[in-house]
Amino acid sequence: MYKTYFPKADEIKRNWYVIDAEGKVLGRLASQVAAILRGKNKPYFTPHLDTGDFVIIINAEKIRLTGRKAEFKTYFKHSGYLGHEKFLQYKDIMNTHPERIIEKAVKGMLPHNVLGRQLFRKLKVYCGPEHPHAAQQPQPLEIEG
């Protein structure tokens, strides 16, 4: 009989990738980034292990939405107290913290458990074209869409 192979912790190689979000569609970018963070692009992917890579996204303020979503998209936030819910408009968040839009989209596509929180820590999003991770020697990665 064949046995299922599970990679050991020291066998997992994690790369650093830089993705330029300029002109990319939010949902398509987020789904592909979530797959890279999860490690689904590797031959030794295992659902219960963190086999993914680190991802740096630059130019977060230049992301785009299709259709009329830029006018009507809202984000929900709740403080935990009764009646303290807030509805934030896409354009307001884009003016103040554009990196949070990509973070929220990617986080929603990761598992909602301890593993998902661990994977989310490997995502770095920046507004401008610069990032402070030059020492990790990230490789540029081209995403379709």
C-alpha positions in Angstrom: 0.0 0.0 0.0 1.0 3.6 -0.6 1.3 6.0 2.3 0.2 9.6 2.1 3.2 12.0 2.3 3.1 14.8 4.8 5.9 17.3 4.7 7.9 17.9 7.8 8.3 21.5 9.2 11.9 21.7 8.1 11.0 20.5 4.5 8.6 23.4 3.9 10.3 26.1 1.9 8.6 29.6 2.1 9.3 32.2 -0.6 8.6 35.9 -0.5 6.6 37.3 -3.5 5.8 40.9 -4.4 2.5 41.6 -6.3 1.7 44.9 -7.8 -2.0 45.6 -7.4 -2.2 48.5 -9.9 -5.2 48.0 -12.2 -6.0 44.5 -10.8 -9.6 43.5 -9.9 -10.0 43.1 -6.1 -11.8 39.7 -5.9 -9.6 38.0 -8.5 -6.4 39.3 -6.8 -7.6 38.3 -3.4 -8.5 34.7 -4.4 -5.2 34.1 -6.0 -3.3 35.6 -3.1 -5.3 33.5 -0.6 -4.3 30.4 -2.6 -0.6 31.4 -2.5 -0.8 32.1 1.3 -2.5 28.7 1.8 0.2 26.9 -0.3 -2.2 25.5 -2.9 0.3 26.2 -5.6 2.8 23.7 -4.2 2.9 19.9 -4.9 3.1 19.1 -1.2 0.0 21.1 -0.1 -1.7 19.7 3.0 -5.0 21.2 4.2 -4.1 21.2 7.9 -0.5 22.6 7.6 0.9 26.0 6.8 2.7 25.3 3.6 2.2 28.7 2.0 4.5 31.6 1.0 4.8 35.2 2.2 3.0 37.8 -0.1 3.7 41.5 -0.3 1.2 43.6 -2.1 2.1 47.1 -3.2 0.1 50.0 -4.7 -3.0 49.0 -2.8 -4.7 52.3 -3.5 -4.7 51.5 -7.3 -6.9 48.4 -7.0 -10.2 48.5 -8.9 -13.7 47.1 -8.7 -15.9 46.0 -11.6 -19.3 47.4 -12.3 -20.8 50.0 -10.0 -19.4 48.4 -6.8 -17.2 51.4 -6.1 -20.4 53.5 -5.5 -22.5 51.0 -3.6 -20.2 48.6 -1.7 -20.4 48.9 2.1 -18.4 47.2 4.9 -20.0 46.2 8.2 -18.3 46.7 11.6 -19.7 46.0 15.1 -18.3 46.9 18.4 -20.0 44.1 20.3 -22.5 46.4 22.1 -26.2 46.5 21.2 -26.9 49.0 18.5 -23.3 49.9 17.8 -23.0 48.6 14.3 -21.3 50.8 11.7 -21.6 50.7 7.9 -18.6 52.1 6.1 -18.6 53.0 2.4 -15.9 51.7 0.1 -14.9 55.1 -1.0 -14.4 56.3 2.6 -12.1 53.4 3.4 -10.3 53.8 0.2 -9.5 57.5 1.1 -8.3 56.7 4.6 -6.9 53.1 4.7 -6.8 51.5 1.2 -4.7 48.5 2.4 -7.6 47.4 4.7 -9.8 46.6 1.6 -7.3 44.1 0.3 -6.7 42.6 3.7 -10.4 42.1 4.4 -11.0 40.5 1.0 -8.1 38.1 1.5 -9.0 37.3 5.1 -12.5 36.3 4.1 -11.1 33.7 1.6 -8.8 32.1 4.2 -10.0 29.4 6.7 -11.8 30.9 9.7 -9.8 29.2 12.4 -6.3 29.2 14.0 -4.7 28.2 10.8 -6.3 31.0 8.9 -5.1 33.6 11.4 -1.6 32.2 11.1 -1.8 32.4 7.3 -3.1 36.0 7.4 0.0 37.1 9.3 2.1 36.3 6.2 0.3 38.9 4.1 1.8 42.4 4.0 -0.1 45.2 2.2 1.3 48.7 1.4 -0.2 51.7 -0.3 2.8 53.0 -2.2 5.3 51.3 -4.4 7.9 50.8 -1.6 8.0 48.2 1.1 10.4 47.5 4.0 11.1 43.8 3.1 14.0 44.1 0.8 16.2 42.0 3.1 13.9 39.0 2.4 14.7 39.3 -1.4 11.1 39.0 -2.6 10.5 37.8 -6.2 8.0 39.7 -8.4 4.9 37.6 -9.2 2.5 38.4 -12.0 -1.2 37.8 -11.2 -3.7 37.5 -14.0 -6.9 39.6 -13.9 
